[in-house]
């Protein structure tokens, strides 16, 4: 294998690695957006539970009024 062939192989490997890094970066970005959205939903739910501690329901083990 000549030196030029080795350089070509190295350049090909670097190009594939750059593509893989870019793909992984994009995936991480998408996951972070999803995490941020879920955190916002969690905070909103926690706030809702703080504002409405009963949540419109009685205790889970309480008998319905018709018993």
Residue frames as a rotation matrix with the C-alpha (Angstrom) as fourth column:
UNK 1
0.588 0.809 0.000 0.00
0.809 -0.588 0.000 0.00
0.000 0.000 -1.000 0.00
UNK 2
-0.267 -0.703 0.659 1.46
0.685 -0.619 -0.384 3.32
0.678 0.349 0.647 -1.03
UNK 3
-0.826 -0.113 -0.553 1.63
0.500 -0.602 -0.623 6.42
-0.262 -0.791 0.553 1.09
UNK 4
-0.832 0.551 -0.067 -0.98
-0.514 -0.719 0.469 8.09
0.210 0.424 0.881 -1.07
UNK 5
-0.209 0.766 -0.608 -3.38
0.060 0.631 0.774 5.15
0.976 0.125 -0.178 -0.59
UNK 6
-0.422 -0.008 -0.907 -2.88
0.879 0.242 -0.411 5.39
0.223 -0.970 -0.095 3.16
UNK 7
-0.961 0.061 -0.270 -3.66
0.020 -0.957 -0.288 9.11
-0.276 -0.283 0.919 3.09
UNK 8
-0.562 0.803 -0.198 -6.80
-0.494 -0.134 0.859 8.46
0.663 0.581 0.472 1.07
UNK 9
-0.153 0.481 -0.863 -7.90
0.536 0.774 0.336 5.81
0.830 -0.411 -0.376 3.59
UNK 10
-0.671 -0.158 -0.724 -7.24
0.726 -0.338 -0.599 8.18
-0.150 -0.928 0.342 6.47
UNK 11
-0.934 0.345 -0.093 -9.19
-0.357 -0.912 0.203 10.97
-0.015 0.223 0.975 4.76
UNK 12
-0.316 0.848 -0.426 -12.12
-0.178 0.388 0.904 8.61
0.932 0.362 0.028 4.18
UNK 13
-0.233 0.179 -0.956 -12.09
0.842 0.528 -0.107 7.53
0.486 -0.830 -0.274 7.82
UNK 14
-0.886 -0.119 -0.449 -11.96
0.351 -0.804 -0.480 11.15
-0.304 -0.582 0.754 8.99
UNK 15
-0.757 0.653 -0.041 -14.88
-0.495 -0.531 0.687 12.04
0.427 0.540 0.725 6.72
UNK 16
-0.096 0.724 -0.683 -16.94
0.260 0.680 0.685 9.17
0.961 -0.112 -0.253 8.17
UNK 17
-0.436 -0.134 -0.890 -16.03
0.894 0.048 -0.446 10.21
0.102 -0.990 0.099 11.71
UNK 18
-0.989 0.088 -0.120 -17.03
-0.077 -0.992 -0.096 13.81
-0.128 -0.086 0.988 11.02
UNK 19
-0.418 0.887 -0.196 -20.38
-0.393 0.018 0.919 12.62
0.819 0.461 0.341 9.69
UNK 20
-0.066 0.362 -0.930 -20.86
0.652 0.721 0.235 10.42
0.756 -0.590 -0.284 12.75
UNK 21
-0.755 -0.256 -0.604 -19.98
0.638 -0.502 -0.584 13.26
-0.154 -0.826 0.542 15.15
UNK 22
-0.883 0.468 0.019 -22.42
-0.434 -0.833 0.343 15.58
0.176 0.294 0.939 13.38
UNK 23
-0.168 0.840 -0.516 -25.14
-0.085 0.509 0.856 12.93
0.982 0.188 -0.014 13.53
UNK 24
-0.217 0.021 -0.976 -24.51
0.882 0.433 -0.186 12.36
0.419 -0.901 -0.113 17.23
UNK 25
-0.957 -0.144 -0.252 -24.53
0.238 -0.888 -0.394 16.10
-0.167 -0.437 0.884 17.91
UNK 26
-0.609 0.793 0.000 -27.89
-0.520 -0.399 0.755 16.43
0.599 0.460 0.655 16.15
UNK 27
0.002 0.604 -0.797 -29.32
0.352 0.746 0.566 13.54
0.936 -0.281 -0.211 18.18
UNK 28
-0.542 -0.269 -0.796 -28.07
0.838 -0.109 -0.534 15.08
0.057 -0.957 0.285 21.44
UNK 29
-0.978 0.204 0.040 -29.63
-0.201 -0.978 0.056 18.40
0.050 0.047 0.998 20.46
UNK 30
-0.263 0.932 -0.248 -32.99
-0.361 0.143 0.921 16.72
0.895 0.332 0.299 19.78
UNK 31
-0.038 0.209 -0.977 -32.83
0.726 0.678 0.117 14.82
0.687 -0.705 -0.178 23.06
UNK 32
-0.841 -0.304 -0.448 -32.03
0.534 -0.601 -0.595 18.00
-0.088 -0.739 0.667 24.99
UNK 33
-0.747 0.650 0.140 -35.04
-0.513 -0.697 0.501 19.73
0.423 0.302 0.854 23.42
UNK 34
0.051 0.779 -0.625 -37.19
0.025 0.624 0.781 16.79
0.998 -0.055 0.012 24.49
UNK 35
-0.349 -0.257 -0.901 -35.75
0.876 0.253 -0.411 16.87
0.334 -0.933 0.136 28.02
UNK 36
-1.000 -0.030 -0.009 -36.44
0.031 -0.954 -0.298 20.61
0.000 -0.298 0.954 28.24
UNK 37
-0.389 0.920 -0.040 -40.04
-0.538 -0.192 0.821 20.09
0.748 0.341 0.570 27.13
UNK 38
0.114 0.413 -0.904 -40.55
0.444 0.792 0.418 17.28
0.889 -0.449 -0.093 29.64
UNK 39
-0.686 -0.408 -0.602 -39.08
0.720 -0.263 -0.643 19.41
0.104 -0.874 0.474 32.43
UNK 40
-0.880 0.432 0.200 -41.49
-0.408 -0.901 0.147 22.22
0.243 0.048 0.969 31.57
UNK 41
-0.015 0.910 -0.413 -44.39
-0.289 0.392 0.873 19.76
0.957 0.133 0.257 31.66
UNK 42
-0.138 -0.122 -0.983 -43.19
0.768 0.614 -0.184 18.39
0.626 -0.780 0.009 35.00
UNK 43
-0.951 -0.232 -0.206 -42.94
0.310 -0.744 -0.592 21.87
-0.017 -0.626 0.779 36.50
UNK 44
-0.582 0.806 0.111 -46.42
-0.624 -0.529 0.575 22.73
0.522 0.265 0.811 35.20
UNK 45
0.134 0.622 -0.772 -47.82
0.120 0.763 0.636 19.52
0.984 -0.177 0.027 36.68
UNK 46
-0.470 -0.377 -0.798 -46.09
0.824 0.137 -0.550 20.16
0.316 -0.916 0.246 40.01
UNK 47
-0.984 0.145 0.106 -47.50
-0.165 -0.959 -0.229 23.70
0.068 -0.243 0.968 40.06
UNK 48
-0.226 0.956 -0.184 -50.97
-0.510 0.045 0.859 22.37
0.830 0.288 0.477 39.25
UNK 49
0.080 0.217 -0.973 -50.73
0.567 0.792 0.223 19.87
0.820 -0.570 -0.060 42.11
UNK 50
-0.808 -0.390 -0.442 -49.58
0.586 -0.445 -0.677 22.61
0.067 -0.806 0.588 44.50
UNK 51
-0.843 0.519 0.139 -52.49
-0.490 -0.849 0.197 24.81
0.220 0.098 0.971 43.45
UNK 52
0.271 0.952 -0.145 -55.03
-0.841 0.307 0.445 21.96
0.468 0.001 0.884 43.64
UNK 53
-0.606 -0.655 0.452 -53.86
-0.794 0.534 -0.290 19.55
-0.051 -0.535 -0.844 46.35
UNK 54
-0.129 0.625 0.770 -57.02
-0.299 0.716 -0.631 17.41
-0.945 -0.312 0.095 46.14
UNK 55
-0.943 -0.297 -0.152 -57.09
-0.208 0.169 0.963 17.46
-0.260 0.940 -0.222 42.37
UNK 56
-0.300 0.914 -0.273 -60.89
-0.918 -0.198 0.345 17.33
0.261 0.354 0.898 42.46
UNK 57
0.108 0.300 -0.948 -60.89
-0.092 0.952 0.291 13.84
0.990 0.056 0.130 43.92
UNK 58
0.721 0.149 0.677 -61.35
-0.683 -0.013 0.730 12.49
0.118 -0.989 0.093 47.39
UNK 59
-0.212 -0.814 0.541 -59.06
-0.827 0.444 0.343 9.99
-0.520 -0.375 -0.767 49.05
UNK 60
-0.489 -0.065 -0.870 -58.56
-0.742 0.555 0.376 6.83
0.459 0.829 -0.319 47.01
UNK 61
-0.882 0.107 -0.460 -59.85
0.250 0.932 -0.262 4.49
0.400 -0.346 -0.849 49.72
UNK 62
-0.738 0.675 -0.001 -62.99
-0.424 -0.465 -0.777 6.50
-0.525 -0.573 0.629 50.57
UNK 63
-0.535 0.637 0.555 -66.30
0.697 0.704 -0.136 4.78
-0.477 0.314 -0.821 49.81
UNK 64
-0.805 0.352 0.478 -68.55
0.186 -0.615 0.766 6.46
0.564 0.706 0.430 47.26
UNK 65
-0.784 0.488 0.384 -71.58
-0.619 -0.559 -0.552 8.25
-0.055 -0.670 0.740 48.77
UNK 66
0.083 0.909 -0.409 -74.10
-0.847 0.281 0.452 5.65
0.526 0.309 0.793 47.52
UNK 67
-0.331 -0.221 -0.918 -72.76
0.160 0.945 -0.285 2.91
0.930 -0.241 -0.278 49.89
